[in-house]
Amino acid sequence: MLGPHVVGQRVVVRRVLRGETGPSGGPALTDLLGTCLSWGDGTCVVQPETGPAVTIALADIVSGKPVPPRPSPRHRITPLAAQRRALALWPDLTTEPLGDWTLRHSTTSTARRVNSVLAVAPSGVDGDFERVLEFYASRTGRPIAAVLPDSPEDALFRGHGWGLESNDADTLFQIAPVSQALRGLDVPDATYDEDGDVVTVRLYDRAMGVAAYGHDWVGFRSIEVAPEQRRQGLGVAVMAALLEWGAERGATTAYLQVLGDNVAALALYQRLGFVTHHAYRYLAPPD
Protein backbone atom coordinates (compact mmCIF):
# COMPACT_ATOMS: atom_id res chain seq x y z
CA MET A 1 0.00 0.00 0.00
CA LEU A 2 3.07 2.21 -0.05
CA GLY A 3 5.01 3.48 -3.04
CA PRO A 4 5.62 6.64 -5.08
CA HIS A 5 1.85 7.18 -5.24
CA VAL A 6 1.74 8.16 -1.52
CA VAL A 7 4.04 11.17 -1.90
CA GLY A 8 2.18 14.13 -0.40
CA GLN A 9 -0.16 11.89 1.61
CA ARG A 10 -0.33 11.18 5.31
CA VAL A 11 1.05 7.70 6.00
CA VAL A 12 1.98 5.37 8.82
CA VAL A 13 5.15 3.34 8.29
CA ARG A 14 6.35 0.40 10.39
CA ARG A 15 10.11 -0.05 10.10
CA VAL A 16 13.01 -2.01 11.55
CA LEU A 17 15.38 -0.18 13.87
CA ARG A 18 18.73 -1.60 12.79
CA GLY A 19 21.05 -2.65 15.58
CA GLU A 20 18.27 -2.68 18.19
CA THR A 21 16.52 -5.67 19.77
CA GLY A 22 12.81 -5.83 20.49
CA PRO A 23 11.12 -7.18 23.66
CA SER A 24 10.85 -10.68 22.17
CA GLY A 25 14.50 -10.81 21.25
CA GLY A 26 13.95 -10.15 17.57
CA PRO A 27 14.54 -6.91 15.63
CA ALA A 28 13.05 -3.78 17.19
CA LEU A 29 10.18 -2.20 15.25
CA THR A 30 8.66 1.26 15.44
CA ASP A 31 5.82 3.13 13.73
CA LEU A 32 6.17 6.57 12.19
CA LEU A 33 3.18 8.77 11.34
CA GLY A 34 3.60 11.73 9.05
CA THR A 35 3.48 13.08 5.52
CA CYS A 36 5.48 11.27 2.82
CA LEU A 37 7.79 13.83 1.21
CA SER A 38 9.56 11.56 -1.28
CA TRP A 39 9.89 7.97 -2.44
CA GLY A 40 12.80 6.80 -4.57
CA ASP A 41 16.45 5.86 -4.76
CA GLY A 42 15.89 3.22 -2.10
CA THR A 43 14.54 5.57 0.53
CA CYS A 44 11.32 7.08 1.79
CA VAL A 45 11.27 10.45 3.55
CA VAL A 46 8.50 11.10 6.08
CA GLN A 47 7.81 14.40 7.83
CA PRO A 48 6.28 13.84 11.30
CA GLU A 49 3.99 16.48 12.79
CA THR A 50 6.86 17.61 14.99
CA GLY A 51 10.60 17.37 14.59
CA PRO A 52 12.80 16.87 11.53
CA ALA A 53 11.99 14.71 8.51
CA VAL A 54 13.00 11.03 8.78
CA THR A 55 14.72 9.14 5.97
CA ILE A 56 13.86 5.43 5.93
CA ALA A 57 15.57 2.79 3.83
CA LEU A 58 12.92 0.94 1.80
CA ALA A 59 14.56 -2.32 2.86
CA ASP A 60 13.73 -1.48 6.48
CA ILE A 61 10.00 -0.99 5.86
CA VAL A 62 7.91 -3.85 7.25
CA SER A 63 4.47 -2.48 6.43
CA GLY A 64 2.56 0.75 6.05
CA LYS A 65 -0.46 2.44 4.54
CA PRO A 66 -1.95 5.83 3.78
CA VAL A 67 -4.14 7.25 6.58
CA PRO A 68 -6.81 9.97 6.47
CA PRO A 69 -5.72 13.53 7.18
CA ARG A 70 -5.83 14.47 10.82
CA PRO A 71 -9.06 16.30 11.64
CA SER A 72 -8.69 20.01 12.24
CA PRO A 73 -8.83 21.23 15.86
CA ARG A 74 -12.38 22.48 15.33
CA HIS A 75 -13.48 18.94 14.44
CA ARG A 76 -11.69 17.41 17.43
CA ILE A 77 -13.73 19.39 19.94
CA THR A 78 -16.22 17.23 21.82
CA PRO A 79 -19.99 17.55 21.32
CA LEU A 80 -20.23 18.73 24.94
CA ALA A 81 -17.74 21.56 24.38
CA ALA A 82 -19.36 22.55 21.09
CA GLN A 83 -22.84 22.63 22.63
CA ARG A 84 -21.64 24.74 25.53
CA ARG A 85 -20.27 27.32 23.13
CA ALA A 86 -23.64 27.47 21.43
CA LEU A 87 -25.26 28.68 24.66
CA ALA A 88 -23.97 32.14 23.72
CA LEU A 89 -26.77 32.40 21.14
CA TRP A 90 -29.30 32.92 23.95
CA PRO A 91 -28.02 35.74 26.20
CA ASP A 92 -31.08 35.66 28.49
CA LEU A 93 -30.72 31.92 29.07
CA THR A 94 -30.80 30.65 32.65
CA THR A 95 -28.54 27.64 33.19
CA GLU A 96 -27.75 25.40 36.12
CA PRO A 97 -25.00 22.77 36.05
CA LEU A 98 -25.84 19.19 36.94
CA GLY A 99 -22.41 17.64 36.76
CA ASP A 100 -21.62 17.66 33.04
CA TRP A 101 -25.27 18.19 32.20
CA THR A 102 -26.73 21.67 31.83
CA LEU A 103 -30.28 22.51 32.87
CA ARG A 104 -31.53 25.24 30.53
CA HIS A 105 -34.54 27.52 30.76
CA SER A 106 -35.67 30.72 29.06
CA THR A 107 -38.53 32.98 30.09
CA THR A 108 -38.63 34.64 26.66
CA SER A 109 -38.43 31.66 24.29
CA THR A 110 -40.24 28.36 23.97
CA ALA A 111 -37.50 26.80 21.82
CA ARG A 112 -36.48 23.30 22.87
CA ARG A 113 -32.85 24.27 22.67
CA VAL A 114 -33.23 26.59 25.65
CA ASN A 115 -35.83 24.62 27.59
CA SER A 116 -34.19 21.22 27.84
CA VAL A 117 -31.41 19.54 29.74
CA LEU A 118 -28.23 19.31 27.69
CA ALA A 119 -27.20 15.70 28.35
CA VAL A 120 -24.57 14.85 25.73
CA ALA A 121 -22.13 13.27 28.20
CA PRO A 122 -22.45 11.39 31.51
CA SER A 123 -23.58 13.76 34.26
CA GLY A 124 -21.44 12.14 36.94
CA VAL A 125 -24.11 13.05 39.51
CA ASP A 126 -26.28 10.62 41.46
CA GLY A 127 -29.99 11.28 41.08
CA ASP A 128 -29.50 13.23 37.86
CA PHE A 129 -32.76 12.02 36.31
CA GLU A 130 -34.85 13.00 39.32
CA ARG A 131 -33.20 16.44 39.41
CA VAL A 132 -34.22 17.01 35.78
CA LEU A 133 -37.85 16.24 36.62
CA GLU A 134 -37.75 18.58 39.61
CA PHE A 135 -36.14 21.45 37.66
CA TYR A 136 -38.66 21.50 34.82
CA ALA A 137 -41.71 20.72 36.96
CA SER A 138 -41.45 24.20 38.48
CA ARG A 139 -40.67 25.94 35.19
CA THR A 140 -42.07 24.51 31.96
CA GLY A 141 -44.03 21.59 33.34
CA ARG A 142 -42.61 19.33 30.64
CA PRO A 143 -39.04 18.04 30.87
CA ILE A 144 -37.09 17.58 27.64
CA ALA A 145 -33.60 16.11 27.19
CA ALA A 146 -31.12 16.74 24.38
CA VAL A 147 -29.00 13.59 23.91
CA LEU A 148 -26.65 12.06 21.38
CA PRO A 149 -28.29 9.24 19.37
CA ASP A 150 -27.66 5.77 20.80
CA SER A 151 -25.62 7.17 23.69
CA PRO A 152 -25.80 6.01 27.32
CA GLU A 153 -27.86 9.15 28.03
CA ASP A 154 -30.25 8.21 25.22
CA ALA A 155 -30.64 4.78 26.85
CA LEU A 156 -31.04 6.30 30.32
CA PHE A 157 -34.02 8.49 29.42
CA ARG A 158 -35.59 5.84 27.20
CA GLY A 159 -35.28 3.42 30.10
CA HIS A 160 -37.61 5.73 32.02
CA GLY A 161 -40.16 5.51 29.22
CA TRP A 162 -39.14 8.66 27.34
CA GLY A 163 -39.34 8.80 23.55
CA LEU A 164 -38.79 11.26 20.74
CA GLU A 165 -40.14 14.66 21.73
CA SER A 166 -41.65 15.14 18.27
CA ASN A 167 -41.53 13.60 14.83
CA ASP A 168 -38.63 15.85 13.83
CA ALA A 169 -35.45 14.37 12.44
CA ASP A 170 -32.29 14.54 14.53
CA THR A 171 -30.71 17.98 14.73
CA LEU A 172 -27.30 18.37 13.06
CA PHE A 173 -24.65 20.56 14.69
CA GLN A 174 -22.59 21.81 11.76
CA ILE A 175 -19.34 23.76 11.63
CA ALA A 176 -17.19 25.43 8.96
CA PRO A 177 -14.09 27.64 8.73
CA VAL A 178 -15.27 31.25 8.60
CA SER A 179 -12.79 32.04 5.83
CA GLN A 180 -14.13 29.20 3.66
CA ALA A 181 -17.78 30.07 4.29
CA LEU A 182 -17.18 33.73 3.37
CA ARG A 183 -15.23 32.97 0.21
CA GLY A 184 -16.94 34.40 -2.86
CA LEU A 185 -19.87 35.89 -0.95
CA ASP A 186 -21.07 39.44 -1.50
CA VAL A 187 -21.93 41.12 1.79
CA PRO A 188 -25.19 43.08 1.42
CA ASP A 189 -26.26 46.37 2.93
CA ALA A 190 -28.08 45.39 6.08
CA THR A 191 -29.27 46.68 9.44
CA TYR A 192 -27.21 45.49 12.42
CA ASP A 193 -28.75 45.55 15.90
CA GLU A 194 -25.97 44.66 18.34
CA ASP A 195 -26.33 43.71 21.98
CA GLY A 196 -22.90 42.89 23.33
CA ASP A 197 -21.65 39.78 21.54
CA VAL A 198 -25.00 39.09 19.88
CA VAL A 199 -26.30 40.72 16.69
CA THR A 200 -29.55 40.62 14.75
CA VAL A 201 -29.16 41.32 11.04
CA ARG A 202 -32.11 42.40 8.93
CA LEU A 203 -32.43 42.87 5.19
CA TYR A 204 -35.34 45.31 5.41
CA ASP A 205 -38.46 43.19 6.02
CA ARG A 206 -37.36 40.40 3.72
CA ALA A 207 -34.92 38.32 5.77
CA MET A 208 -33.15 38.21 9.12
CA GLY A 209 -30.76 36.18 11.26
CA VAL A 210 -29.04 36.16 14.64
CA ALA A 211 -25.36 35.56 15.42
CA ALA A 212 -23.32 35.33 18.62
CA TYR A 213 -19.55 35.52 19.05
CA GLY A 214 -17.49 33.89 21.77
CA HIS A 215 -14.17 32.09 22.20
CA ASP A 216 -13.15 32.38 18.54
CA TRP A 217 -16.48 30.90 17.34
CA VAL A 218 -19.48 32.59 15.75
CA GLY A 219 -22.85 30.83 15.72
CA PHE A 220 -26.11 31.45 13.89
CA ARG A 221 -29.80 30.90 14.56
CA SER A 222 -33.20 32.14 13.40
CA ILE A 223 -32.21 32.47 9.74
CA GLU A 224 -35.57 33.47 8.28
CA VAL A 225 -36.71 34.63 4.84
CA ALA A 226 -40.20 35.96 4.18
CA PRO A 227 -42.17 33.26 2.29
CA GLU A 228 -42.83 35.48 -0.72
CA GLN A 229 -39.12 36.38 -0.94
CA ARG A 230 -37.65 32.89 -0.96
CA ARG A 231 -35.41 31.46 -3.71
CA GLN A 232 -33.86 34.88 -4.32
CA GLY A 233 -30.57 34.32 -2.51
CA LEU A 234 -31.62 36.19 0.63
CA GLY A 235 -30.64 33.31 2.91
CA VAL A 236 -27.10 33.44 1.53
CA ALA A 237 -27.08 37.23 1.89
CA VAL A 238 -28.04 37.02 5.56
CA MET A 239 -25.36 34.40 6.17
CA ALA A 240 -22.78 36.60 4.42
CA ALA A 241 -23.62 39.54 6.69
CA LEU A 242 -23.49 37.40 9.83
CA LEU A 243 -20.24 35.69 8.81
CA GLU A 244 -18.54 39.01 8.13
CA TRP A 245 -19.73 40.34 11.50
CA GLY A 246 -18.15 37.31 13.18
CA ALA A 247 -14.94 37.57 11.14
CA GLU A 248 -14.52 41.21 12.18
CA ARG A 249 -14.46 40.02 15.79
CA GLY A 250 -11.81 37.42 15.08
CA ALA A 251 -13.97 34.30 14.73
CA THR A 252 -12.35 31.50 12.73
CA THR A 253 -15.01 28.79 13.25
CA ALA A 254 -18.70 29.12 12.36
CA TYR A 255 -21.46 26.85 13.64
CA LEU A 256 -25.19 26.35 13.28
CA GLN A 257 -27.84 23.76 14.05
CA VAL A 258 -30.34 22.48 11.52
CA LEU A 259 -32.87 19.66 11.33
CA GLY A 260 -31.53 16.70 9.38
CA ASP A 261 -34.52 16.66 7.01
CA ASN A 262 -34.37 20.37 6.10
CA VAL A 263 -33.13 19.70 2.59
CA ALA A 264 -33.12 23.30 1.39
CA ALA A 265 -31.17 24.62 4.39
CA LEU A 266 -28.69 21.73 4.27
CA ALA A 267 -27.99 22.42 0.60
CA LEU A 268 -27.33 26.09 1.38
CA TYR A 269 -25.00 25.34 4.28
CA GLN A 270 -23.17 22.66 2.31
CA ARG A 271 -22.38 25.24 -0.39
CA LEU A 272 -20.86 27.41 2.32
CA GLY A 273 -18.63 24.57 3.53
CA PHE A 274 -20.54 23.45 6.62
CA VAL A 275 -20.20 19.80 7.62
CA THR A 276 -21.85 17.87 10.44
CA HIS A 277 -19.86 17.72 13.67
CA HIS A 278 -22.46 15.65 15.54
CA ALA A 279 -26.18 14.93 15.66
CA TYR A 280 -28.48 15.06 18.64
CA ARG A 281 -32.16 14.51 19.39
CA TYR A 282 -34.79 15.57 21.89
CA LEU A 283 -36.52 13.09 24.19
CA ALA A 284 -39.51 13.68 26.43
CA PRO A 285 -41.79 11.60 28.65
CA PRO A 286 -45.16 10.44 27.30
CA ASP A 287 -47.89 13.08 27.45
N, C-alpha and C positions, 0 to 999 in steps of 0.2 A: 504493500500500500504506500510505500515511499518511493521516491525517484525524482527526476528533474521536474515532474509535473507539480510537485508540492512547493516549489520555490514561491515565496510570497505568502504561503499559508501558515496557519498555526498548526504545529505538530507536536506529538509526544514521541520521543525516541528512547528506546531502551538499549543501553550499550554496555560493553565489557570495560571494566576499569583494569587496564593492563598492570600486572605486577601486584594486584591486590587480591586477597582471598575473602570469599564470602562466608557467611555464618555456617554453611554446610561443608565448608572445606573446598568448594569449587571456586571458579572465578567470581569476583565481585561484580555485581550489576547495579546500575543506577538508571533512573529515568530523568529525562530532560524535557521540559515543556517550554516552547518558545516559537518564534517565527523562523521558518527556514529561509536563510538569506542566499544560499547557493548550494548547488549539487553538481559535482563534477571533479575530474582529476583525482578520483579516489577518496574524496572527502565531502562531508556535508557540514555546512556552517549554520548554527542555530543561535538566534539571539533571544536569550531569556528576557523576562519582563524586567529584571534588574541585573546589573553586572555586565561584564563584557561578553561578546559573542564567543561561542564555543565551537572549535573545529573538531569534528569527529571523523575518524577513519571509517570508510564504508565497511571495511572488514570487521570493525568492532561493533557494528549495529546488529543487535539480536532481533529486534522487532520494532514496529512503530506504525503510526497512522496519523492522518490529518484529524484535527479536532475542531469543533465549532469555535468561532471567535468568542472571547470572554465577554459576557454581558457588561454593558456600561454600568457605572455606579448607580445610575438612576433606576436600572432594572434590577439591581441587587438589593434594593431596599425592601424590607418586609412589608406585607400587606398591612400589618398593624401600624408601622411607621408612616406608610403612605396615607392611610385613613386618618391618622391623627393630624397630619398636615392639612387635610381637607376640611378640618373643623374650622379653619380660618374663614371659610366661605359664609359662615353664619355668625356674625359678631355678637348678636344678642343671645347666643346659645348658652344655656345653663348646663354644665357638665359636673359629674361627680364620679371619681375613680372608684372602681370595684376591682382591686387588683389590676390586672391588665385589661379588664373590660372598662368601658366608659358608658355611664348612664347619661343619656342626652335628652334634653327637653327644651322646647321653645314655646313662649307664650304668644308669639306673633306668627308662627307658621305651623301648618298641619302636616308638613312634609315628613315622610317616614324617616328620612335621613337625619332629622333632628329630633325625632320623637321615638327613638329606639335605642336599645342597648347595643353598643358596638362590641361584638364578641367574636373577634377574628383570631383569637389566640386563647390559650387556657387562662382563666382568671387568676388561679392560684389562691383563691379565697374560699373557705368553707361556707356553705350556705349561700353561694352566689345566686342560684336560681330563685330562692325565696326572697332574696333582697331585690331582685328585678321585679318580682310581683308586687312587693311592698312599695317600691319607688313609683311605679306607674299607676298603681291603684289610687294614689292621692293626687295624681296629675292628669293623665289622659284617660284613665279607666280601662285602657286596653294595652297591655304590654306587647311590644314587638322586638324581635332580635334580628340583628344583621350578622350573618354567619357566612363563612366560606363553605361552598358546596362540599358535601361528603367529609367534613371535618369532624373532630370530636365534639365541637360545640354544636354542630348541626345534629349529631346523634343525641347529644344531651337534651336539647329542647324537643326534638322529635320523641325522645323517650318519655317525655311528660305529656305526650299527646298533641304537641304543636305541629302545624303543617304550614304550607306556603301561605303567606299573608294575603296574596291575591293570585290572579292568574298571570301576572306579569312574568316575563322571562327574567333570568338572572341579570343583575346589573353589572356592567363591565367598567372597571376602573382603568382608564387609558392614559398613557403618558406619551410625550414627544419632546424632542429638543426644541426649545423656543426658536432657535436660529433656523432649523429646518422647517418648522411650521410657518414661519414668516416669509420664507423664501418665495419670491415671485408675487407676493400679495400687494395689492394697492390699498393703502390705508385711507379710508374715507373721512370726509368731514363729519364729525359726530359731536354730540353733547356728552360731556363727562361730568358725572356727579360723584365726587370723591368724599369718602368718609374714612379717614385714616388710611388703612391698607386695603380698603374695599372700594370698588368703583362700579357704578352703573353707567353703561354706555347706551345711548339711544340714537337711532337714525330717524329723527323726527318721530312720527307715530307709526313707522313702518316696521321697525325691528329694535330689539334691545338685548342686552346680556349683562351679566354680573361677573366680576373677577375679583380675586383676593390674592395678595402677595404675602409671602412669608417664607423665611429660611431658603431663599434661592429658588422657590417654586411659585408659579402662578397658576391658579385654578379657576375654572369657569363653571357657571351654572345659569339656569333660567335663560338659555338662548332661545328667543322667541321671535317669530316673524308673523306679521298679520296674515291671516289666511288668504286674503285677496292679493297679497304681495309676494307670495311664495314662488319659487322657481325663477327668481330674478337675481340670484347671487347675493341676497341680503344677509343670509346666514354666514357666508364667507366674509362679507364686509364687516359684520359685527365681530367675528373672530379675529380679523386682522386688527381692528381697533383695540381689542382686549389684549391681544398678544403684544402689540407695540407698547401698550401701557405697562405690561409686565416687564418687557425687555428694558424699558427706560429705568426700571427700578432694580435691574440687575438679575432678573430671573433667567435661569438657563433651562429649567424643566417646566413644561406645561402639563396640566392634568385636567381630566374631566370624567364625568360618570354618565353612562348612557345605557338604556335598556338594550339587551342583546338582540331584541327583535325589531329595533328601530332602524330599518334598512336605510332610509334616506339619511339619517344623521350619521350612521356608521360609514356610509360612503363618503360623506363630506369630511369626516374626521380622518378617514384613511388617506384621502388626498392630501391632507395637511401633515401626514406622517405619524399620526397617533396609532399606537399598538396597545393591545390589552396587557396590562400588568397582572391583574387578577380579576376574578369574578366573585360576586357575593350575592346572597339572596336574603329575603326577609321572611321570618317565620313568626307565627302568632298562634295563640291557643284557639280552639274552636269557639265560635260565637256562642 
